[in-house]
């Protein structure tokens, strides 16, 4: 396996770990009244995931928000806990 394949595999593993961790916030709020309503990999294999947040039972797309969480390049990949921290920070920024 070459270095590019190893990096891609590492990103895929981290996307899986972050998704698994975020799914715990489907039934417990991530922040205030915001729950994880979905987790998606970023398009085209980008080293990121997209977290979709909304009210506990919200399903209407217009009432959901999505944030892309960069997982970092190569050996500087974030942990699932870091990804949750970034999502919480995005929700608490002024003007959000």
C-alpha positions in Angstrom: 0.0 0.0 0.0 1.5 3.4 -1.0 1.4 6.5 1.2 -1.6 8.1 -0.6 -3.6 4.9 -0.1 -2.6 4.8 3.6 -3.7 8.4 4.1 -7.0 7.7 2.4 -7.6 4.6 4.5 -6.8 6.6 7.7 -9.3 9.4 6.7 -12.0 6.7 6.0 -11.3 5.1 9.4 -11.6 8.5 11.1 -14.8 9.4 9.2 -16.2 6.1 10.6 -15.0 6.8 14.1 -16.4 10.4 14.1 -19.8 9.2 12.7 -20.1 6.5 15.3 -19.3 9.0 18.1 -21.7 11.6 16.8 -24.5 9.1 16.6 -24.6 9.2 20.4 -26.0 12.7 20.1 -29.1 11.6 18.2 -30.8 10.9 21.6 -28.8 13.3 23.8 -28.4 16.9 22.9 -25.1 18.0 21.4 -25.7 21.5 22.7 -28.9 23.0 24.2 -31.8 21.8 22.1 -29.6 20.8 19.1 -29.3 17.1 18.3 -27.4 15.3 15.6 -29.9 14.6 12.8 -27.4 13.1 10.4 -23.7 12.6 9.6 -22.3 12.4 6.1 -18.9 12.0 4.6 -17.6 15.0 2.7 -17.9 14.7 -1.1 -15.1 13.3 -3.2 -13.2 11.7 -0.3 -12.3 15.0 1.3 -10.9 14.6 4.8 -14.0 15.9 6.5 -17.5 14.9 7.7 -20.7 16.9 7.6 -22.8 17.1 10.8 -26.5 17.9 10.4 -28.1 19.4 13.5 -31.6 20.3 14.5 -34.3 19.9 17.1 -34.9 16.4 18.6 -37.5 15.3 16.1 -36.9 17.8 13.3 -36.9 16.4 9.8 -37.7 19.5 7.7 -34.6 20.4 5.6 -35.2 24.1 6.0 -35.0 23.7 9.8 -31.8 21.7 9.8 -28.2 23.1 9.6 -25.1 21.3 8.3 -21.5 22.0 9.1 -18.5 20.5 7.4 -15.9 19.5 9.9 -12.3 19.2 8.5 -10.6 16.2 10.0 -7.1 17.6 9.2 -4.3 16.6 6.8 -2.2 13.4 7.2 -0.7 12.8 10.6 -2.5 15.7 12.1 -6.0 14.1 12.0 -8.5 15.2 14.7 -10.1 12.9 17.1 -13.9 12.3 17.3 -13.9 14.4 20.5 -12.3 17.3 18.6 -15.0 17.0 15.9 -17.7 17.3 18.5 -15.9 20.4 19.9 -15.8 22.0 16.5 -19.5 21.4 16.0 -20.3 22.9 19.4 -18.1 25.9 18.7 -19.8 26.4 15.3 -23.2 26.5 17.0 -22.1 29.0 19.7 -20.4 31.6 17.4 -22.0 35.0 17.6 -24.5 35.6 14.8 -25.4 31.9 14.5 
